[in-house]
Amino acid sequence: MSTTISITGMTCTHCVASVTEELSEIEGITGVEVDLVAGGVSTARIESTGPLGEASLQEAVTEAGYALVPTNT
């Protein structure tokens, strides 16, 4: 299953590494690829074995020091 999230506050490759590490710790995530847009809205494509809760994604991104852009549902 593939999920794409938007993240603000990232500016460098260290930011990418921090977000990737935190997201990778969520149970069921099998891969993370972050596209950095320094100073803008970056995206992370997440591969997982099943659906992911927005709360767990929010917690991981916040733990890394950045902000998850809420999805419009």
Biopython code that builds the backbone (N, CA, C, O; Angstrom):
import numpy as np
from Bio.PDB.StructureBuilder import StructureBuilder

atoms = [
    (1, "MET", "N", (0.845, -1.165, 0.000)),
    (1, "MET", "CA", (0.000, 0.000, 0.000)),
    (1, "MET", "C", (0.897, 1.237, 0.000)),
    (1, "MET", "O", (1.913, 1.272, 0.695)),
    (2, "SER", "N", (0.525, 2.239, -0.772)),
    (2, "SER", "CA", (1.319, 3.457, -0.881)),
    (2, "SER", "C", (0.538, 4.654, -0.336)),
    (2, "SER", "O", (-0.648, 4.821, -0.623)),
    (3, "THR", "N", (1.224, 5.479, 0.454)),
    (3, "THR", "CA", (0.638, 6.682, 1.041)),
    (3, "THR", "C", (1.593, 7.833, 0.801)),
    (3, "THR", "O", (2.805, 7.664, 0.935)),
    (4, "THR", "N", (1.079, 8.994, 0.450)),
    (4, "THR", "CA", (1.911, 10.183, 0.293)),
    (4, "THR", "C", (1.445, 11.231, 1.294)),
    (4, "THR", "O", (0.253, 11.516, 1.413)),
    (5, "ILE", "N", (2.423, 11.805, 2.019)),
    (5, "ILE", "CA", (2.119, 12.864, 2.984)),
    (5, "ILE", "C", (2.936, 14.100, 2.636)),
    (5, "ILE", "O", (3.969, 14.009, 1.973)),
    (6, "SER", "N", (2.464, 15.249, 3.089)),
    (6, "SER", "CA", (3.159, 16.517, 2.882)),
    (6, "SER", "C", (3.695, 17.007, 4.220)),
    (6, "SER", "O", (3.025, 16.910, 5.248)),
    (7, "ILE", "N", (4.930, 17.541, 4.187)),
    (7, "ILE", "CA", (5.621, 17.939, 5.407)),
    (7, "ILE", "C", (6.218, 19.328, 5.219)),
    (7, "ILE", "O", (6.798, 19.618, 4.172)),
    (8, "THR", "N", (6.078, 20.194, 6.230)),
    (8, "THR", "CA", (6.691, 21.513, 6.177)),
    (8, "THR", "C", (7.821, 21.605, 7.197)),
    (8, "THR", "O", (7.870, 20.855, 8.172)),
    (9, "GLY", "N", (8.729, 22.551, 6.941)),
    (9, "GLY", "CA", (9.809, 22.838, 7.871)),
    (9, "GLY", "C", (11.135, 22.178, 7.544)),
    (9, "GLY", "O", (12.126, 22.423, 8.231)),
    (10, "MET", "N", (11.176, 21.352, 6.519)),
    (10, "MET", "CA", (12.413, 20.655, 6.167)),
    (10, "MET", "C", (13.283, 21.544, 5.271)),
    (10, "MET", "O", (12.781, 22.217, 4.372)),
    (11, "THR", "N", (14.609, 21.535, 5.534)),
    (11, "THR", "CA", (15.503, 22.400, 4.763)),
    (11, "THR", "C", (16.743, 21.708, 4.213)),
    (11, "THR", "O", (17.441, 22.289, 3.382)),
    (12, "CYS", "N", (17.041, 20.475, 4.655)),
    (12, "CYS", "CA", (18.315, 19.857, 4.256)),
    (12, "CYS", "C", (18.231, 18.328, 4.294)),
    (12, "CYS", "O", (17.200, 17.757, 4.650)),
    (13, "THR", "N", (19.332, 17.685, 3.922)),
    (13, "THR", "CA", (19.363, 16.227, 3.910)),
    (13, "THR", "C", (19.280, 15.646, 5.316)),
    (13, "THR", "O", (18.811, 14.520, 5.481)),
    (14, "HIS", "N", (19.718, 16.373, 6.322)),
    (14, "HIS", "CA", (19.565, 15.900, 7.709)),
    (14, "HIS", "C", (18.080, 15.808, 8.053)),
    (14, "HIS", "O", (17.652, 14.876, 8.734)),
    (15, "CYS", "N", (17.305, 16.768, 7.584)),
    (15, "CYS", "CA", (15.859, 16.744, 7.792)),
    (15, "CYS", "C", (15.255, 15.480, 7.165)),
    (15, "CYS", "O", (14.425, 14.802, 7.771)),
    (16, "VAL", "N", (15.689, 15.187, 5.948)),
    (16, "VAL", "CA", (15.205, 13.997, 5.242)),
    (16, "VAL", "C", (15.535, 12.737, 6.047)),
    (16, "VAL", "O", (14.691, 11.857, 6.214)),
    (17, "ALA", "N", (16.769, 12.665, 6.541)),
    (17, "ALA", "CA", (17.190, 11.497, 7.316)),
    (17, "ALA", "C", (16.368, 11.355, 8.597)),
    (17, "ALA", "O", (15.983, 10.245, 8.966)),
    (18, "SER", "N", (16.098, 12.463, 9.273)),
    (18, "SER", "CA", (15.325, 12.426, 10.521)),
    (18, "SER", "C", (13.897, 11.949, 10.278)),
    (18, "SER", "O", (13.388, 11.107, 11.018)),
    (19, "VAL", "N", (13.257, 12.478, 9.257)),
    (19, "VAL", "CA", (11.880, 12.089, 8.939)),
    (19, "VAL", "C", (11.834, 10.624, 8.502)),
    (19, "VAL", "O", (10.958, 9.870, 8.925)),
    (20, "THR", "N", (12.774, 10.234, 7.662)),
    (20, "THR", "CA", (12.825, 8.850, 7.191)),
    (20, "THR", "C", (12.983, 7.890, 8.364)),
    (20, "THR", "O", (12.302, 6.866, 8.426)),
    (21, "GLU", "N", (13.868, 8.212, 9.284)),
    (21, "GLU", "CA", (14.105, 7.360, 10.448)),
    (21, "GLU", "C", (12.855, 7.218, 11.308)),
    (21, "GLU", "O", (12.480, 6.109, 11.690)),
    (22, "GLU", "N", (12.213, 8.342, 11.610)),
    (22, "GLU", "CA", (11.027, 8.301, 12.472)),
    (22, "GLU", "C", (9.874, 7.546, 11.803)),
    (22, "GLU", "O", (9.207, 6.739, 12.451)),
    (23, "LEU", "N", (9.638, 7.799, 10.522)),
    (23, "LEU", "CA", (8.552, 7.110, 9.829)),
    (23, "LEU", "C", (8.834, 5.617, 9.722)),
    (23, "LEU", "O", (7.917, 4.803, 9.836)),
    (24, "SER", "N", (10.090, 5.253, 9.505)),
    (24, "SER", "CA", (10.463, 3.846, 9.347)),
    (24, "SER", "C", (10.231, 3.027, 10.609)),
    (24, "SER", "O", (10.147, 1.800, 10.547)),
    (25, "GLU", "N", (10.126, 3.694, 11.748)),
    (25, "GLU", "CA", (9.893, 2.999, 13.013)),
    (25, "GLU", "C", (8.436, 2.611, 13.232)),
    (25, "GLU", "O", (8.129, 1.855, 14.153)),
    (26, "ILE", "N", (7.537, 3.120, 12.394)),
    (26, "ILE", "CA", (6.116, 2.780, 12.524)),
    (26, "ILE", "C", (5.904, 1.357, 12.012)),
    (26, "ILE", "O", (6.357, 0.997, 10.926)),
    (27, "GLU", "N", (5.208, 0.561, 12.813)),
    (27, "GLU", "CA", (4.941, -0.830, 12.439)),
    (27, "GLU", "C", (4.177, -0.896, 11.119)),
    (27, "GLU", "O", (3.184, -0.193, 10.929)),
    (28, "GLY", "N", (4.646, -1.741, 10.220)),
    (28, "GLY", "CA", (3.987, -1.942, 8.935)),
    (28, "GLY", "C", (4.593, -1.154, 7.797)),
    (28, "GLY", "O", (4.307, -1.442, 6.635)),
    (29, "ILE", "N", (5.433, -0.157, 8.098)),
    (29, "ILE", "CA", (6.059, 0.619, 7.028)),
    (29, "ILE", "C", (7.261, -0.156, 6.493)),
    (29, "ILE", "O", (8.136, -0.578, 7.250)),
    (30, "THR", "N", (7.282, -0.333, 5.181)),
    (30, "THR", "CA", (8.342, -1.112, 4.540)),
    (30, "THR", "C", (9.294, -0.247, 3.725)),
    (30, "THR", "O", (10.348, -0.725, 3.306)),
    (31, "GLY", "N", (8.950, 1.007, 3.493)),
    (31, "GLY", "CA", (9.826, 1.900, 2.746)),
    (31, "GLY", "C", (9.364, 3.340, 2.832)),
    (31, "GLY", "O", (8.169, 3.624, 2.908)),
    (32, "VAL", "N", (10.346, 4.257, 2.818)),
    (32, "VAL", "CA", (10.054, 5.693, 2.868)),
    (32, "VAL", "C", (10.972, 6.390, 1.874)),
    (32, "VAL", "O", (12.181, 6.158, 1.871)),
    (33, "GLU", "N", (10.394, 7.250, 1.024)),
    (33, "GLU", "CA", (11.175, 8.057, 0.093)),
    (33, "GLU", "C", (10.699, 9.506, 0.228)),
    (33, "GLU", "O", (9.542, 9.818, -0.055)),
    (34, "VAL", "N", (11.607, 10.386, 0.662)),
    (34, "VAL", "CA", (11.273, 11.786, 0.893)),
    (34, "VAL", "C", (11.818, 12.642, -0.249)),
    (34, "VAL", "O", (12.985, 12.523, -0.621)),
    (35, "ASP", "N", (10.962, 13.505, -0.801)),
    (35, "ASP", "CA", (11.366, 14.496, -1.803)),
    (35, "ASP", "C", (11.427, 15.847, -1.102)),
    (35, "ASP", "O", (10.400, 16.426, -0.749)),
    (36, "LEU", "N", (12.644, 16.335, -0.908)),
    (36, "LEU", "CA", (12.870, 17.588, -0.195)),
    (36, "LEU", "C", (12.576, 18.793, -1.072)),
    (36, "LEU", "O", (13.048, 18.879, -2.206)),
    (37, "VAL", "N", (11.796, 19.721, -0.540)),
    (37, "VAL", "CA", (11.594, 21.039, -1.124)),
    (37, "VAL", "C", (12.001, 22.004, -0.010)),
    (37, "VAL", "O", (11.187, 22.378, 0.834)),
    (38, "ALA", "N", (13.276, 22.401, -0.025)),
    (38, "ALA", "CA", (13.843, 23.205, 1.060)),
    (38, "ALA", "C", (13.021, 24.470, 1.277)),
    (38, "ALA", "O", (12.842, 25.270, 0.358)),
    (39, "GLY", "N", (12.522, 24.644, 2.501)),
    (39, "GLY", "CA", (11.744, 25.816, 2.856)),
    (39, "GLY", "C", (10.315, 25.795, 2.356)),
    (39, "GLY", "O", (9.566, 26.747, 2.579)),
    (40, "GLY", "N", (9.926, 24.720, 1.682)),
    (40, "GLY", "CA", (8.567, 24.624, 1.152)),
    (40, "GLY", "C", (7.871, 23.397, 1.703)),
    (40, "GLY", "O", (8.130, 22.982, 2.832)),
    (41, "VAL", "N", (6.994, 22.821, 0.910)),
    (41, "VAL", "CA", (6.269, 21.623, 1.316)),
    (41, "VAL", "C", (6.918, 20.415, 0.648)),
    (41, "VAL", "O", (6.840, 20.240, -0.568)),
    (42, "SER", "N", (7.559, 19.590, 1.467)),
    (42, "SER", "CA", (8.186, 18.364, 0.986)),
    (42, "SER", "C", (7.158, 17.244, 1.022)),
    (42, "SER", "O", (6.140, 17.355, 1.705)),
    (43, "THR", "N", (7.419, 16.164, 0.289)),
    (43, "THR", "CA", (6.520, 15.017, 0.309)),
    (43, "THR", "C", (7.280, 13.763, 0.709)),
    (43, "THR", "O", (8.478, 13.637, 0.455)),
    (44, "ALA", "N", (6.574, 12.853, 1.330)),
    (44, "ALA", "CA", (7.127, 11.544, 1.663)),
    (44, "ALA", "C", (6.183, 10.493, 1.102)),
    (44, "ALA", "O", (4.987, 10.492, 1.391)),
    (45, "ARG", "N", (6.739, 9.601, 0.299)),
    (45, "ARG", "CA", (5.978, 8.459, -0.207)),
    (45, "ARG", "C", (6.316, 7.272, 0.688)),
    (45, "ARG", "O", (7.481, 6.911, 0.857)),
    (46, "ILE", "N", (5.295, 6.689, 1.243)),
    (46, "ILE", "CA", (5.455, 5.629, 2.233)),
    (46, "ILE", "C", (4.828, 4.350, 1.702)),
    (46, "ILE", "O", (3.675, 4.339, 1.270)),
    (47, "GLU", "N", (5.603, 3.272, 1.739)),
    (47, "GLU", "CA", (5.090, 1.956, 1.379)),
    (47, "GLU", "C", (4.823, 1.205, 2.684)),
    (47, "GLU", "O", (5.642, 1.230, 3.602)),
    (48, "SER", "N", (3.675, 0.543, 2.756)),
    (48, "SER", "CA", (3.325, -0.170, 3.984)),
    (48, "SER", "C", (2.548, -1.437, 3.657)),
    (48, "SER", "O", (2.052, -1.628, 2.547)),
    (49, "THR", "N", (2.462, -2.287, 4.664)),
    (49, "THR", "CA", (1.739, -3.547, 4.507)),
    (49, "THR", "C", (0.229, -3.375, 4.664)),
    (49, "THR", "O", (-0.530, -4.306, 4.397)),
    (50, "GLY", "N", (-0.209, -2.194, 5.095)),
    (50, "GLY", "CA", (-1.636, -1.937, 5.278)),
    (50, "GLY", "C", (-1.882, -0.461, 5.485)),
    (50, "GLY", "O", (-0.951, 0.338, 5.388)),
    (51, "PRO", "N", (-3.122, -0.077, 5.769)),
    (51, "PRO", "CA", (-3.450, 1.327, 5.983)),
    (51, "PRO", "C", (-2.708, 1.889, 7.199)),
    (51, "PRO", "O", (-2.452, 1.180, 8.172)),
    (52, "LEU", "N", (-2.373, 3.164, 7.119)),
    (52, "LEU", "CA", (-1.667, 3.848, 8.205)),
    (52, "LEU", "C", (-2.568, 4.914, 8.806)),
    (52, "LEU", "O", (-3.271, 5.622, 8.085)),
    (53, "GLY", "N", (-2.546, 5.026, 10.123)),
    (53, "GLY", "CA", (-3.326, 6.056, 10.793)),
    (53, "GLY", "C", (-2.619, 7.398, 10.723)),
    (53, "GLY", "O", (-1.405, 7.479, 10.907)),
    (54, "GLU", "N", (-3.381, 8.452, 10.456)),
    (54, "GLU", "CA", (-2.784, 9.780, 10.375)),
    (54, "GLU", "C", (-2.132, 10.193, 11.694)),
    (54, "GLU", "O", (-1.139, 10.920, 11.697)),
    (55, "ALA", "N", (-2.690, 9.729, 12.811)),
    (55, "ALA", "CA", (-2.127, 10.085, 14.119)),
    (55, "ALA", "C", (-0.696, 9.561, 14.271)),
    (55, "ALA", "O", (0.168, 10.266, 14.792)),
    (56, "SER", "N", (-0.441, 8.336, 13.822)),
    (56, "SER", "CA", (0.908, 7.779, 13.944)),
    (56, "SER", "C", (1.880, 8.500, 13.010)),
    (56, "SER", "O", (3.044, 8.695, 13.359)),
    (57, "LEU", "N", (1.411, 8.892, 11.834)),
    (57, "LEU", "CA", (2.261, 9.653, 10.910)),
    (57, "LEU", "C", (2.564, 11.032, 11.500)),
    (57, "LEU", "O", (3.701, 11.501, 11.453)),
    (58, "GLN", "N", (1.537, 11.671, 12.051)),
    (58, "GLN", "CA", (1.697, 12.989, 12.678)),
    (58, "GLN", "C", (2.716, 12.917, 13.813)),
    (58, "GLN", "O", (3.594, 13.773, 13.922)),
    (59, "GLU", "N", (2.596, 11.902, 14.646)),
    (59, "GLU", "CA", (3.505, 11.743, 15.785)),
    (59, "GLU", "C", (4.951, 11.567, 15.315)),
    (59, "GLU", "O", (5.863, 12.165, 15.886)),
    (60, "ALA", "N", (5.162, 10.763, 14.294)),
    (60, "ALA", "CA", (6.514, 10.517, 13.787)),
    (60, "ALA", "C", (7.124, 11.779, 13.198)),
    (60, "ALA", "O", (8.288, 12.084, 13.456)),
    (61, "VAL", "N", (6.347, 12.517, 12.407)),
    (61, "VAL", "CA", (6.857, 13.747, 11.783)),
    (61, "VAL", "C", (7.152, 14.801, 12.852)),
    (61, "VAL", "O", (8.165, 15.496, 12.779)),
    (62, "THR", "N", (6.271, 14.916, 13.837)),
    (62, "THR", "CA", (6.482, 15.864, 14.935)),
    (62, "THR", "C", (7.720, 15.486, 15.739)),
    (62, "THR", "O", (8.505, 16.357, 16.115)),
    (63, "GLU", "N", (7.900, 14.196, 16.006)),
    (63, "GLU", "CA", (9.076, 13.717, 16.748)),
    (63, "GLU", "C", (10.367, 14.080, 16.007)),
    (63, "GLU", "O", (11.391, 14.354, 16.632)),
    (64, "ALA", "N", (10.311, 14.078, 14.679)),
    (64, "ALA", "CA", (11.485, 14.446, 13.877)),
    (64, "ALA", "C", (11.717, 15.956, 13.890)),
    (64, "ALA", "O", (12.793, 16.422, 13.516)),
    (65, "GLY", "N", (10.704, 16.728, 14.321)),
    (65, "GLY", "CA", (10.851, 18.173, 14.428)),
    (65, "GLY", "C", (10.186, 18.979, 13.330)),
    (65, "GLY", "O", (10.509, 20.149, 13.128)),
    (66, "TYR", "N", (9.253, 18.350, 12.618)),
    (66, "TYR", "CA", (8.618, 19.027, 11.484)),
    (66, "TYR", "C", (7.097, 18.943, 11.614)),
    (66, "TYR", "O", (6.587, 18.407, 12.598)),
    (67, "ALA", "N", (6.378, 19.465, 10.636)),
    (67, "ALA", "CA", (4.924, 19.508, 10.712)),
    (67, "ALA", "C", (4.300, 18.783, 9.520)),
    (67, "ALA", "O", (4.680, 18.994, 8.369)),
    (68, "LEU", "N", (3.339, 17.928, 9.831)),
    (68, "LEU", "CA", (2.572, 17.230, 8.803)),
    (68, "LEU", "C", (1.471, 18.161, 8.318)),
    (68, "LEU", "O", (0.740, 18.736, 9.125)),
    (69, "VAL", "N", (1.350, 18.310, 7.014)),
    (69, "VAL", "CA", (0.274, 19.128, 6.456)),
    (69, "VAL", "C", (-0.982, 18.268, 6.486)),
    (69, "VAL", "O", (-0.994, 17.187, 5.899)),
    (70, "PRO", "N", (-2.042, 18.723, 7.158)),
    (70, "PRO", "CA", (-3.276, 17.910, 7.253)),
    (70, "PRO", "C", (-3.847, 17.604, 5.886)),
    (70, "PRO", "O", (-3.790, 18.425, 4.970)),
    (71, "THR", "N", (-4.405, 16.393, 5.761)),
    (71, "THR", "CA", (-5.066, 16.020, 4.503)),
    (71, "THR", "C", (-6.478, 16.574, 4.520)),
    (71, "THR", "O", (-7.078, 16.748, 5.581)),
    (72, "ASN", "N", (-6.995, 16.847, 3.353)),
    (72, "ASN", "CA", (-8.378, 17.321, 3.233)),
    (72, "ASN", "C", (-9.277, 16.117, 3.022)),
    (72, "ASN", "O", (-9.310, 15.530, 1.941)),
    (73, "THR", "N", (-10.002, 15.759, 4.066)),
    (73, "THR", "CA", (-10.906, 14.610, 3.943)),
    (73, "THR", "C", (-12.332, 15.034, 4.094)),
    (73, "THR", "O", (-13.235, 14.200, 4.019)),
]
sb = StructureBuilder()
sb.init_structure("model")
sb.init_model(0)
sb.init_chain("A")
sb.init_seg("    ")
for serial, (resi, resn, name, xyz) in enumerate(atoms, 1):
    if name == "N":
        sb.init_residue(resn, " ", resi, " ")
    sb.init_atom(name, np.array(xyz, "f"), 0.0, 1.0, " ", f" {name:<3s}", serial, name[0])
structure = sb.get_structure()
